[in-house]
Amino acid sequence: MLHVRRPGGQDYLLIVEWQGYRDLLVLWRVVSYVALLSQQPHGLPVVGVLVYLTPSCDVGETVRLSFDERVGLEWRVPCVRLWEHDAPAALASGNLGLTILSPLMRHASAELVEQATTRVLQEAPVAQQADLLSILGAFAEPLIEPQRFVRMVGKEQLMSSDLLSYLMAEKEAEFLKKEAELKGVLEAERARYEADQAELLAREKERTLSHLLELQQILADTVVTRFPQAPLALVNDIHRVRNPVQLRVLISAALRAPELGEFERQLHQAAEAT
């Protein structure tokens, strides 16, 4: 917010909103700023101005609130569209602020960017040059190769910019945040995968155990059917055999064995081998 005095002597407060991306609510935001500041006891008129940097940011200049197909509120926000202004004229004005903005205006070129850079280096206060050049370089990116701009300005000059340092720190913080979010996602995925694998393993073990118990029961029923006089102690040996392949072999042996003794020897050997 700026405290401005007109040539005629009137003071007022000026709000300048710079818009570098498309935001459908920006007009309402400017209107709300003006309305809020107008309620303060300073007694000064408040003016809000919206500066669109590129055509893609432009969402108009009028706020309308309608009901029953009638306009209940209409508020026009003064707008500046930089691409409608002449870049050479801005550079020729001698105003450093317009010089910095000139790459966003019509008829801007790489040569104009070079002239604007020279003016900043010659006329801007030394303490402000790095920040102003960083802003100028960002605006001029569509017009001139970054390497060419850095050669004109000097890498050391740009690296001393507080603005650039701030943006780099912000970018680094954003990168670290995304890295942490990605790490969290990967850890969650790994935990979910491990849980799924553990569940699959548990189910497989359950199916294996169920199948094993089924084969043991089939073997026990076969032995009782073939050899009703078989001692109950054979059941303990049957339960000691936990290999499905051996159990199938023993079921076949129980069906074919001519006598209980021969089957008992095979069962005992299988139980001891387990």
C-alpha positions, 0 to 999 in steps of 0.5 A: 500500500502506498500513500500517494499525493496527486499534483493538485495536493490531494492525498490517497492510499493506493493498493497495487495488486500484481497478478502473474497467474490466473486467479478468478478471485483476484478482483474480489480480493482487490475489492475486499482490500479497498473496502477494508481499508476504507473503514479505517479512521485515516479518512483518506480515499482508497484506490485499488489497481490490478496489474496483469503481467501477461494476457493469460492472467487477465480475468477482466476488470469488473466484479458483479453480484447478480440475483433474479437476473438483475445486477445487485452490485457492480464494481470496476477495478482499474486495471493495467495490462502491461502488454498493451503498453509500448516497451521502447517508450517505457525504456525511454521514460528513464523510469527504472520501474518501467525499465524492469517491466519493459520485457512484458510490454509490446515490441519488447526484444532481446536488444531492448533487454540488453538496453534495460540491463545496461540502464539498471547497471548504470543507474540503479543503486548498487544495493538494489542492482542484484534484486532488480536484475534478477526480476528483469531476468525473470521477465525477460526469459521468453526474449533472451537466452538465460546464458546470454543474460548471465554473461551480460550481468555476471553470475556473481551479481545475480548470486548476491541478490537477496530476492534470488536467495529467497526464491532459491530457499523457497524452492529448496523448501518446496523440494524438501517438502515434496521429497518428504511427501514422496518418502511418506508415500513410498513408506506407506506403499511399502508398509501396505505391500508388506502387510499384503504379503504377510496376509498372503503368507498367512492365508497360504499357511492356513491353506497348507495346514488345512490341506495337511490336516485333510491328508492326515485324516484321509490316511487315518481313515484309510488305515482304520478301514483297511486294518480295524485292529490297528493300534491308536498309537498309529495316529500319533505317527500319522500326525508327525508326517507333515509332508503332503507328498509323503502322506499321499504315498502312505495313503497309497501304501495303506491301500496296497499293504498286504498286512498292517506290519508292513504299513507300520514300517513305512509309516514309522520311516516317514515319521522319523524322516520328518 
